[in-house]
Structure formats: structure tokens, C-alpha cells
Amino acid sequence: MPNYFEVYLDVPLEILRKRDPKGIYKNFDEKRLDQIVGLDLEFDTPISPDLIFKYAEGVSAESNALAMLREIRSRGYK
């Protein structure tokens, strides 16, 4: 697919549960939501993403976003 750039954010489920700003995981646990990827829906790890960011404790989302933009731009994307 032309101009397609896949970024995989590899974040452990326990970290996603801690962040949960919209209460998705809490609502799932309380049986108020279902069909959540990684919980009751299967998640397929990307086969060959263009860029992978692995979670690292202490690295901010803003820092990762800037690094991601730099990497994307360095590959010629605008």
C-alpha cells in the first residue's frame, strides 16, 4: 500500500490497565464492556511493522512521540 507506515507500540497489558484514562479496562472487568482487543478479542502482533516502540519505564509518551516523528521524517515521510 503506497504511503503506508505501520508503527507498533509494544506496551504490556498491565501498563495499559494502569493508564486506562477512559476506563475501558475497568469497565471490562466490571462486565460493562466487552469485545476489547487483547482481552476477549484476539490481538495479532504485526508481522513486519516499519517502526517498533517498546515500552520503557520512565520514558514519557511525549518523548516517544518526538522520537517517532523524527524517525518517520528521517525515512522521507512528511
Gaussian input, Z-matrix of N, CA and C with variables (Angstrom, degrees):
# hf/3-21g

backbone

0 1
 N
 C     1     B1
 C     2     B2     1     A1
 N     3     B3     2     A2     1     D1
 C     4     B4     3     A3     2     D2
 C     5     B5     4     A4     3     D3
 N     6     B6     5     A5     4     D4
 C     7     B7     6     A6     5     D5
 C     8     B8     7     A7     6     D6
 N     9     B9     8     A8     7     D7
 C    10    B10     9     A9     8     D8
 C    11    B11    10    A10     9     D9
 N    12    B12    11    A11    10    D10
 C    13    B13    12    A12    11    D11
 C    14    B14    13    A13    12    D12
 N    15    B15    14    A14    13    D13
 C    16    B16    15    A15    14    D14
 C    17    B17    16    A16    15    D15
 N    18    B18    17    A17    16    D16
 C    19    B19    18    A18    17    D17
 C    20    B20    19    A19    18    D18
 N    21    B21    20    A20    19    D19
 C    22    B22    21    A21    20    D20
 C    23    B23    22    A22    21    D21
 N    24    B24    23    A23    22    D22
 C    25    B25    24    A24    23    D23
 C    26    B26    25    A25    24    D24
 N    27    B27    26    A26    25    D25
 C    28    B28    27    A27    26    D26
 C    29    B29    28    A28    27    D27
 N    30    B30    29    A29    28    D28
 C    31    B31    30    A30    29    D29
 C    32    B32    31    A31    30    D30
 N    33    B33    32    A32    31    D31
 C    34    B34    33    A33    32    D32
 C    35    B35    34    A34    33    D33
 N    36    B36    35    A35    34    D34
 C    37    B37    36    A36    35    D35
 C    38    B38    37    A37    36    D36
 N    39    B39    38    A38    37    D37
 C    40    B40    39    A39    38    D38
 C    41    B41    40    A40    39    D39
 N    42    B42    41    A41    40    D40
 C    43    B43    42    A42    41    D41
 C    44    B44    43    A43    42    D42
 N    45    B45    44    A44    43    D43
 C    46    B46    45    A45    44    D44
 C    47    B47    46    A46    45    D45
 N    48    B48    47    A47    46    D46
 C    49    B49    48    A48    47    D47
 C    50    B50    49    A49    48    D48
 N    51    B51    50    A50    49    D49
 C    52    B52    51    A51    50    D50
 C    53    B53    52    A52    51    D51
 N    54    B54    53    A53    52    D52
 C    55    B55    54    A54    53    D53
 C    56    B56    55    A55    54    D54
 N    57    B57    56    A56    55    D55
 C    58    B58    57    A57    56    D56
 C    59    B59    58    A58    57    D57
 N    60    B60    59    A59    58    D58
 C    61    B61    60    A60    59    D59
 C    62    B62    61    A61    60    D60
 N    63    B63    62    A62    61    D61
 C    64    B64    63    A63    62    D62
 C    65    B65    64    A64    63    D63
 N    66    B66    65    A65    64    D64
 C    67    B67    66    A66    65    D65
 C    68    B68    67    A67    66    D66
 N    69    B69    68    A68    67    D67
 C    70    B70    69    A69    68    D68
 C    71    B71    70    A70    69    D69
 N    72    B72    71    A71    70    D70
 C    73    B73    72    A72    71    D71
 C    74    B74    73    A73    72    D72
 N    75    B75    74    A74    73    D73
 C    76    B76    75    A75    74    D74
 C    77    B77    76    A76    75    D75
 N    78    B78    77    A77    76    D76
 C    79    B79    78    A78    77    D77
 C    80    B80    79    A79    78    D78
 N    81    B81    80    A80    79    D79
 C    82    B82    81    A81    80    D80
 C    83    B83    82    A82    81    D81
 N    84    B84    83    A83    82    D82
 C    85    B85    84    A84    83    D83
 C    86    B86    85    A85    84    D84
 N    87    B87    86    A86    85    D85
 C    88    B88    87    A87    86    D86
 C    89    B89    88    A88    87    D87
 N    90    B90    89    A89    88    D88
 C    91    B91    90    A90    89    D89
 C    92    B92    91    A91    90    D90
 N    93    B93    92    A92    91    D91
 C    94    B94    93    A93    92    D92
 C    95    B95    94    A94    93    D93
 N    96    B96    95    A95    94    D94
 C    97    B97    96    A96    95    D95
 C    98    B98    97    A97    96    D96
 N    99    B99    98    A98    97    D97
 C   100   B100    99    A99    98    D98
 C   101   B101   100   A100    99    D99
 N   102   B102   101   A101   100   D100
 C   103   B103   102   A102   101   D101
 C   104   B104   103   A103   102   D102
 N   105   B105   104   A104   103   D103
 C   106   B106   105   A105   104   D104
 C   107   B107   106   A106   105   D105
 N   108   B108   107   A107   106   D106
 C   109   B109   108   A108   107   D107
 C   110   B110   109   A109   108   D108
 N   111   B111   110   A110   109   D109
 C   112   B112   111   A111   110   D110
 C   113   B113   112   A112   111   D111
 N   114   B114   113   A113   112   D112
 C   115   B115   114   A114   113   D113
 C   116   B116   115   A115   114   D114
 N   117   B117   116   A116   115   D115
 C   118   B118   117   A117   116   D116
 C   119   B119   118   A118   117   D117
 N   120   B120   119   A119   118   D118
 C   121   B121   120   A120   119   D119
 C   122   B122   121   A121   120   D120
 N   123   B123   122   A122   121   D121
 C   124   B124   123   A123   122   D122
 C   125   B125   124   A124   123   D123
 N   126   B126   125   A125   124   D124
 C   127   B127   126   A126   125   D125
 C   128   B128   127   A127   126   D126
 N   129   B129   128   A128   127   D127
 C   130   B130   129   A129   128   D128
 C   131   B131   130   A130   129   D129
 N   132   B132   131   A131   130   D130
 C   133   B133   132   A132   131   D131
 C   134   B134   133   A133   132   D132
 N   135   B135   134   A134   133   D133
 C   136   B136   135   A135   134   D134
 C   137   B137   136   A136   135   D135
 N   138   B138   137   A137   136   D136
 C   139   B139   138   A138   137   D137
 C   140   B140   139   A139   138   D138
 N   141   B141   140   A140   139   D139
 C   142   B142   141   A141   140   D140
 C   143   B143   142   A142   141   D141
 N   144   B144   143   A143   142   D142
 C   145   B145   144   A144   143   D143
 C   146   B146   145   A145   144   D144
 N   147   B147   146   A146   145   D145
 C   148   B148   147   A147   146   D146
 C   149   B149   148   A148   147   D147
 N   150   B150   149   A149   148   D148
 C   151   B151   150   A150   149   D149
 C   152   B152   151   A151   150   D150
 N   153   B153   152   A152   151   D151
 C   154   B154   153   A153   152   D152
 C   155   B155   154   A154   153   D153
 N   156   B156   155   A155   154   D154
 C   157   B157   156   A156   155   D155
 C   158   B158   157   A157   156   D156
 N   159   B159   158   A158   157   D157
 C   160   B160   159   A159   158   D158
 C   161   B161   160   A160   159   D159
 N   162   B162   161   A161   160   D160
 C   163   B163   162   A162   161   D161
 C   164   B164   163   A163   162   D162
 N   165   B165   164   A164   163   D163
 C   166   B166   165   A165   164   D164
 C   167   B167   166   A166   165   D165
 N   168   B168   167   A167   166   D166
 C   169   B169   168   A168   167   D167
 C   170   B170   169   A169   168   D168
 N   171   B171   170   A170   169   D169
 C   172   B172   171   A171   170   D170
 C   173   B173   172   A172   171   D171
 N   174   B174   173   A173   172   D172
 C   175   B175   174   A174   173   D173
 C   176   B176   175   A175   174   D174
 N   177   B177   176   A176   175   D175
 C   178   B178   177   A177   176   D176
 C   179   B179   178   A178   177   D177
 N   180   B180   179   A179   178   D178
 C   181   B181   180   A180   179   D179
 C   182   B182   181   A181   180   D180
 N   183   B183   182   A182   181   D181
 C   184   B184   183   A183   182   D182
 C   185   B185   184   A184   183   D183
 N   186   B186   185   A185   184   D184
 C   187   B187   186   A186   185   D185
 C   188   B188   187   A187   186   D186
 N   189   B189   188   A188   187   D187
 C   190   B190   189   A189   188   D188
 C   191   B191   190   A190   189   D189
 N   192   B192   191   A191   190   D190
 C   193   B193   192   A192   191   D191
 C   194   B194   193   A193   192   D192
 N   195   B195   194   A194   193   D193
 C   196   B196   195   A195   194   D194
 C   197   B197   196   A196   195   D195
 N   198   B198   197   A197   196   D196
 C   199   B199   198   A198   197   D197
 C   200   B200   199   A199   198   D198
 N   201   B201   200   A200   199   D199
 C   202   B202   201   A201   200   D200
 C   203   B203   202   A202   201   D201
 N   204   B204   203   A203   202   D202
 C   205   B205   204   A204   203   D203
 C   206   B206   205   A205   204   D204
 N   207   B207   206   A206   205   D205
 C   208   B208   207   A207   206   D206
 C   209   B209   208   A208   207   D207
 N   210   B210   209   A209   208   D208
 C   211   B211   210   A210   209   D209
 C   212   B212   211   A211   210   D210
 N   213   B213   212   A212   211   D211
 C   214   B214   213   A213   212   D212
 C   215   B215   214   A214   213   D213
 N   216   B216   215   A215   214   D214
 C   217   B217   216   A216   215   D215
 C   218   B218   217   A217   216   D216
 N   219   B219   218   A218   217   D217
 C   220   B220   219   A219   218   D218
 C   221   B221   220   A220   219   D219
 N   222   B222   221   A221   220   D220
 C   223   B223   222   A222   221   D221
 C   224   B224   223   A223   222   D222
 N   225   B225   224   A224   223   D223
 C   226   B226   225   A225   224   D224
 C   227   B227   226   A226   225   D225
 N   228   B228   227   A227   226   D226
 C   229   B229   228   A228   227   D227
 C   230   B230   229   A229   228   D228
 N   231   B231   230   A230   229   D229
 C   232   B232   231   A231   230   D230
 C   233   B233   232   A232   231   D231

   B1=1.4422
   B2=1.5379
   B3=1.3127
   B4=1.4568
   B5=1.5307
   B6=1.3193
   B7=1.4694
   B8=1.5262
   B9=1.3050
   B10=1.4613
   B11=1.5233
   B12=1.3345
   B13=1.4545
   B14=1.5198
   B15=1.3273
   B16=1.4636
   B17=1.5277
   B18=1.3332
   B19=1.4595
   B20=1.5201
   B21=1.3269
   B22=1.4675
   B23=1.5164
   B24=1.3207
   B25=1.4500
   B26=1.5249
   B27=1.3119
   B28=1.4620
   B29=1.5261
   B30=1.3255
   B31=1.4616
   B32=1.5297
   B33=1.3387
   B34=1.4691
   B35=1.5353
   B36=1.3140
   B37=1.4581
   B38=1.5319
   B39=1.3278
   B40=1.4695
   B41=1.5369
   B42=1.3115
   B43=1.4686
   B44=1.5269
   B45=1.3211
   B46=1.4589
   B47=1.5244
   B48=1.3175
   B49=1.4659
   B50=1.5245
   B51=1.3347
   B52=1.4668
   B53=1.5209
   B54=1.3224
   B55=1.4664
   B56=1.5261
   B57=1.2901
   B58=1.4729
   B59=1.5386
   B60=1.3415
   B61=1.4636
   B62=1.5300
   B63=1.3138
   B64=1.4650
   B65=1.5261
   B66=1.3328
   B67=1.4587
   B68=1.5163
   B69=1.3142
   B70=1.4674
   B71=1.5309
   B72=1.3209
   B73=1.4654
   B74=1.5281
   B75=1.3164
   B76=1.4689
   B77=1.5292
   B78=1.3260
   B79=1.4687
   B80=1.5211
   B81=1.3205
   B82=1.4653
   B83=1.5254
   B84=1.3268
   B85=1.4658
   B86=1.5200
   B87=1.3305
   B88=1.4707
   B89=1.5254
   B90=1.3468
   B91=1.4729
   B92=1.5259
   B93=1.3477
   B94=1.4583
   B95=1.5278
   B96=1.3224
   B97=1.4596
   B98=1.5180
   B99=1.3111
   B100=1.4526
   B101=1.5253
   B102=1.2993
   B103=1.4617
   B104=1.5279
   B105=1.3339
   B106=1.4581
   B107=1.5291
   B108=1.3401
   B109=1.4636
   B110=1.5215
   B111=1.3203
   B112=1.4599
   B113=1.5135
   B114=1.3250
   B115=1.4582
   B116=1.5269
   B117=1.3385
   B118=1.4656
   B119=1.5251
   B120=1.3121
   B121=1.4692
   B122=1.5206
   B123=1.3193
   B124=1.4556
   B125=1.5279
   B126=1.3159
   B127=1.4511
   B128=1.5191
   B129=1.3157
   B130=1.4588
   B131=1.5206
   B132=1.3166
   B133=1.4557
   B134=1.5266
   B135=1.3304
   B136=1.4668
   B137=1.5273
   B138=1.3184
   B139=1.4656
   B140=1.5228
   B141=1.3132
   B142=1.4722
   B143=1.5326
   B144=1.3410
   B145=1.4635
   B146=1.5280
   B147=1.3056
   B148=1.4566
   B149=1.5260
   B150=1.3155
   B151=1.4583
   B152=1.5249
   B153=1.3255
   B154=1.4643
   B155=1.5222
   B156=1.3176
   B157=1.4530
   B158=1.5181
   B159=1.3203
   B160=1.4575
   B161=1.5233
   B162=1.3111
   B163=1.4520
   B164=1.5249
   B165=1.3194
   B166=1.4640
   B167=1.5199
   B168=1.3095
   B169=1.4588
   B170=1.5186
   B171=1.3147
   B172=1.4551
   B173=1.5114
   B174=1.3187
   B175=1.4644
   B176=1.5277
   B177=1.3189
   B178=1.4678
   B179=1.5263
   B180=1.3205
   B181=1.4628
   B182=1.5255
   B183=1.3329
   B184=1.4668
   B185=1.5249
   B186=1.3240
   B187=1.4626
   B188=1.5260
   B189=1.3198
   B190=1.4678
   B191=1.5271
   B192=1.3273
   B193=1.4631
   B194=1.5257
   B195=1.3269
   B196=1.4652
   B197=1.5261
   B198=1.3191
   B199=1.4649
   B200=1.5241
   B201=1.3247
   B202=1.4572
   B203=1.5250
   B204=1.3214
   B205=1.4651
   B206=1.5297
   B207=1.3216
   B208=1.4670
   B209=1.5234
   B210=1.3262
   B211=1.4670
   B212=1.5262
   B213=1.3121
   B214=1.4690
   B215=1.5222
   B216=1.3232
   B217=1.4660
   B218=1.5218
   B219=1.3366
   B220=1.4674
   B221=1.5337
   B222=1.3274
   B223=1.4673
   B224=1.5202
   B225=1.3256
   B226=1.4531
   B227=1.5087
   B228=1.3125
   B229=1.4684
   B230=1.5217
   B231=1.3253
   B232=1.4829
   B233=1.4894
   A1=107.69
   A2=119.30
   A3=120.62
   A4=112.15
   A5=114.81
   A6=122.59
   A7=113.99
   A8=116.69
   A9=121.01
   A10=107.48
   A11=116.27
   A12=122.19
   A13=106.98
   A14=116.72
   A15=120.91
   A16=110.39
   A17=115.01
   A18=121.78
   A19=107.47
   A20=115.75
   A21=121.57
   A22=108.34
   A23=116.52
   A24=122.45
   A25=107.52
   A26=115.95
   A27=122.52
   A28=108.93
   A29=115.56
   A30=122.14
   A31=108.29
   A32=117.88
   A33=120.03
   A34=111.78
   A35=115.40
   A36=121.56
   A37=111.80
   A38=118.05
   A39=119.46
   A40=111.52
   A41=117.67
   A42=120.76
   A43=109.73
   A44=117.40
   A45=120.31
   A46=110.71
   A47=116.41
   A48=120.23
   A49=111.42
   A50=117.44
   A51=120.74
   A52=111.20
   A53=116.88
   A54=121.11
   A55=110.45
   A56=118.54
   A57=128.59
   A58=115.84
   A59=119.55
   A60=120.33
   A61=114.35
   A62=117.92
   A63=120.63
   A64=112.83
   A65=117.02
   A66=120.46
   A67=114.40
   A68=117.59
   A69=121.35
   A70=110.68
   A71=117.08
   A72=120.41
   A73=111.26
   A74=115.87
   A75=119.74
   A76=110.08
   A77=116.35
   A78=120.34
   A79=111.57
   A80=117.18
   A81=119.90
   A82=109.92
   A83=117.03
   A84=121.33
   A85=112.10
   A86=116.04
   A87=121.48
   A88=112.22
   A89=116.32
   A90=123.35
   A91=112.99
   A92=116.95
   A93=120.56
   A94=111.65
   A95=117.07
   A96=123.19
   A97=108.59
   A98=115.39
   A99=119.64
   A100=107.58
   A101=115.68
   A102=122.60
   A103=111.04
   A104=114.70
   A105=122.57
   A106=107.90
   A107=115.69
   A108=120.87
   A109=110.11
   A110=114.86
   A111=121.09
   A112=113.23
   A113=116.91
   A114=120.66
   A115=109.50
   A116=116.83
   A117=118.02
   A118=112.40
   A119=117.26
   A120=121.82
   A121=108.33
   A122=115.74
   A123=121.10
   A124=111.03
   A125=115.83
   A126=122.35
   A127=108.64
   A128=116.26
   A129=121.17
   A130=108.96
   A131=116.34
   A132=121.09
   A133=108.40
   A134=117.53
   A135=119.25
   A136=111.50
   A137=116.30
   A138=121.60
   A139=111.87
   A140=116.51
   A141=118.66
   A142=110.29
   A143=116.41
   A144=118.22
   A145=110.85
   A146=116.22
   A147=121.01
   A148=111.80
   A149=115.29
   A150=120.36
   A151=108.61
   A152=116.21
   A153=121.35
   A154=108.29
   A155=116.01
   A156=121.89
   A157=107.42
   A158=116.25
   A159=121.61
   A160=108.69
   A161=116.45
   A162=121.56
   A163=109.66
   A164=115.51
   A165=121.52
   A166=107.35
   A167=116.41
   A168=120.83
   A169=110.00
   A170=115.90
   A171=121.07
   A172=114.91
   A173=117.85
   A174=121.01
   A175=107.54
   A176=116.24
   A177=120.13
   A178=111.70
   A179=114.22
   A180=120.49
   A181=109.63
   A182=116.89
   A183=120.86
   A184=110.72
   A185=116.86
   A186=121.58
   A187=110.67
   A188=116.51
   A189=120.74
   A190=111.09
   A191=117.24
   A192=120.80
   A193=110.47
   A194=117.22
   A195=120.38
   A196=111.37
   A197=116.84
   A198=120.73
   A199=110.30
   A200=116.42
   A201=120.91
   A202=110.30
   A203=116.81
   A204=120.23
   A205=111.69
   A206=117.20
   A207=120.70
   A208=110.89
   A209=115.81
   A210=120.48
   A211=111.29
   A212=116.17
   A213=120.33
   A214=110.31
   A215=116.93
   A216=120.64
   A217=111.68
   A218=117.19
   A219=119.97
   A220=111.21
   A221=116.33
   A222=121.12
   A223=112.02
   A224=116.22
   A225=120.08
   A226=115.83
   A227=118.64
   A228=121.15
   A229=108.45
   A230=116.70
   A231=120.99
   A232=112.00
   D1=123.18
   D2=-178.34
   D3=-66.09
   D4=142.82
   D5=177.98
   D6=60.95
   D7=23.30
   D8=177.21
   D9=-97.08
   D10=130.67
   D11=-178.89
   D12=-134.37
   D13=112.76
   D14=-176.01
   D15=-96.31
   D16=125.00
   D17=176.48
   D18=-113.68
   D19=127.85
   D20=178.82
   D21=-108.02
   D22=118.40
   D23=175.21
   D24=-95.54
   D25=106.45
   D26=-175.45
   D27=-92.81
   D28=92.74
   D29=-176.03
   D30=-120.97
   D31=127.88
   D32=179.61
   D33=-60.91
   D34=145.75
   D35=-179.27
   D36=-55.78
   D37=-38.07
   D38=-178.91
   D39=-64.21
   D40=-31.52
   D41=176.63
   D42=-73.08
   D43=-42.06
   D44=176.55
   D45=-59.58
   D46=-40.40
   D47=178.35
   D48=-64.54
   D49=-38.01
   D50=179.33
   D51=-66.18
   D52=-40.56
   D53=-176.66
   D54=-72.47
   D55=-58.96
   D56=173.16
   D57=23.79
   D58=57.40
   D59=-176.65
   D60=-63.78
   D61=-23.66
   D62=-178.98
   D63=-99.23
   D64=0.81
   D65=177.85
   D66=73.04
   D67=21.11
   D68=-176.64
   D69=-63.03
   D70=-49.44
   D71=-177.20
   D72=-69.04
   D73=-38.37
   D74=177.11
   D75=-61.76
   D76=-46.17
   D77=178.75
   D78=-64.46
   D79=-35.73
   D80=175.89
   D81=-63.57
   D82=-46.62
   D83=-179.53
   D84=-61.40
   D85=-32.04
   D86=-179.81
   D87=-90.35
   D88=11.01
   D89=175.82
   D90=63.49
   D91=25.72
   D92=177.10
   D93=-97.45
   D94=-12.22
   D95=177.58
   D96=-135.45
   D97=150.92
   D98=171.16
   D99=-144.34
   D100=-177.09
   D101=-177.81
   D102=60.78
   D103=52.19
   D104=178.98
   D105=-107.38
   D106=123.06
   D107=-179.41
   D108=-59.71
   D109=132.13
   D110=179.83
   D111=91.70
   D112=-12.99
   D113=178.04
   D114=-111.34
   D115=-73.74
   D116=176.75
   D117=-108.32
   D118=-2.76
   D119=172.26
   D120=-114.32
   D121=139.27
   D122=-178.67
   D123=-66.64
   D124=143.73
   D125=175.60
   D126=-116.16
   D127=124.77
   D128=177.31
   D129=-98.89
   D130=117.84
   D131=176.10
   D132=-64.02
   D133=134.22
   D134=-179.97
   D135=-56.33
   D136=140.55
   D137=-177.68
   D138=-73.43
   D139=-46.02
   D140=-179.10
   D141=-147.50
   D142=70.39
   D143=178.86
   D144=-65.18
   D145=155.23
   D146=178.66
   D147=-72.16
   D148=-28.35
   D149=-177.10
   D150=-149.01
   D151=136.87
   D152=178.39
   D153=-122.63
   D154=130.24
   D155=171.96
   D156=-115.84
   D157=115.21
   D158=177.12
   D159=-91.03
   D160=139.87
   D161=177.44
   D162=-59.79
   D163=136.27
   D164=174.41
   D165=-137.52
   D166=124.14
   D167=-179.35
   D168=-57.52
   D169=136.05
   D170=177.73
   D171=89.97
   D172=-9.69
   D173=177.88
   D174=-94.74
   D175=122.51
   D176=-175.39
   D177=-75.19
   D178=158.21
   D179=176.32
   D180=-62.19
   D181=-37.51
   D182=179.56
   D183=-63.28
   D184=-42.71
   D185=178.92
   D186=-62.55
   D187=-43.91
   D188=177.66
   D189=-63.88
   D190=-40.35
   D191=-179.85
   D192=-62.85
   D193=-43.35
   D194=178.27
   D195=-64.34
   D196=-42.58
   D197=178.31
   D198=-62.92
   D199=-38.89
   D200=179.48
   D201=-64.60
   D202=-45.67
   D203=178.78
   D204=-62.22
   D205=-41.83
   D206=177.64
   D207=-59.99
   D208=-45.20
   D209=-178.80
   D210=-64.81
   D211=-43.76
   D212=179.57
   D213=-62.45
   D214=-44.74
   D215=179.20
   D216=-66.21
   D217=-35.73
   D218=-179.46
   D219=-65.99
   D220=-19.85
   D221=178.68
   D222=-93.35
   D223=7.83
   D224=174.77
   D225=93.02
   D226=3.38
   D227=177.69
   D228=-85.56
   D229=151.51
   D230=-179.90
   D231=-108.51

